[in-house]
């Protein structure tokens, strides 16, 4: 398992779950999930237990991708826009927050 992707999730989620997320969820979704593990590990463990974790991670990845598309469209339309970190793009353009 690649652990460089996971900073907070390693101590929260089971190894098979981390492997499944890494294989089936995009990078942004994994980053958001890792943030959720830091801010509310009990909730994330509950999602793992009830089987909704993977779907929530995929939805977070989709939201992050949509926010990135909106940002890139605005950046193309408005030259001179600053470069933003992914969490800033998510905040401004409606992507998932790393905080639950």
C-alpha positions in Angstrom: 0.0 0.0 0.0 1.2 3.5 -0.8 1.2 5.4 2.5 2.5 8.7 1.1 -1.0 9.5 0.1 -2.4 9.1 3.6 -1.2 11.2 6.5 -4.2 11.1 8.8 -6.2 8.1 7.5 -3.6 5.5 8.3 -4.5 5.5 12.0 -8.3 5.8 11.3 -9.2 3.5 8.4 -8.4 -0.2 7.9 -5.7 -1.1 5.4 -8.1 -2.8 3.0 -10.2 0.3 3.0 -7.2 2.6 2.3 -6.2 0.3 -0.6 -9.8 0.4 -2.0 -9.9 4.2 -1.8 -6.5 4.5 -3.4 -7.6 2.3 -6.3 -11.1 3.6 -6.9 -11.0 7.3 -5.9 -9.1 10.1 -7.6 -6.4 12.1 -5.9 -8.5 15.0 -4.8 -11.1 12.7 -3.2 -8.3 10.9 -1.3 -6.9 14.2 0.0 -10.4 15.3 1.2 -10.9 11.9 2.8 -7.5 12.2 4.6 -8.6 15.7 5.8 -11.9 14.3 7.1 -9.9 11.6 9.0 -8.1 14.4 10.8 -11.2 16.6 11.6 -13.7 13.9 12.4 -12.3 10.4 12.6 -15.3 9.0 14.5 -17.6 10.0 11.6 -15.3 8.5 9.0 -15.0 5.2 10.9 -18.8 5.2 11.0 -19.0 5.6 7.2 -16.5 2.8 6.9 -18.6 0.6 9.1 -21.9 1.3 7.3 -20.4 1.0 3.9 -21.0 4.6 2.6 -17.3 5.7 2.8 -16.4 4.8 -0.8 -19.4 6.6 -2.3 -18.7 9.7 -0.2 -15.1 9.7 -1.3 -16.1 9.4 -4.9 -18.6 12.3 -4.5 -15.9 14.4 -2.9 -13.6 13.7 -5.8 -16.3 14.7 -8.3 -17.0 17.9 -6.4 -13.3 18.7 -6.4 -13.0 18.0 -10.1 -16.0 20.3 -10.8 -14.5 23.1 -8.7 -11.2 22.7 -10.5 -13.0 23.0 -13.9 -14.8 26.1 -12.8 -11.5 27.6 -11.5 -9.7 26.8 -14.8 -12.5 28.3 -16.8 -12.3 31.5 -14.8 -8.5 31.6 -15.0 -8.7 31.2 -18.8 -11.3 34.0 -19.0 -9.4 36.3 -16.6 -5.7 36.4 -17.2 -3.8 37.5 -14.1 -5.8 35.3 -11.7 -3.6 34.0 -8.9 -2.6 30.4 -8.6 -4.7 28.8 -5.9 -4.1 25.7 -3.7 -6.7 22.9 -4.1 -8.3 23.7 -0.8 -8.7 27.3 -1.8 -10.3 26.2 -5.1 -12.7 24.0 -3.3 -13.7 26.7 -0.9 -14.3 29.3 -3.6 -15.8 27.1 -6.3 -17.9 24.8 -4.2 -15.7 21.7 -3.9 -15.6 19.6 -0.7 -14.0 21.0 2.4 -11.4 18.9 4.2 -13.3 19.7 7.3 -16.5 18.0 8.1 
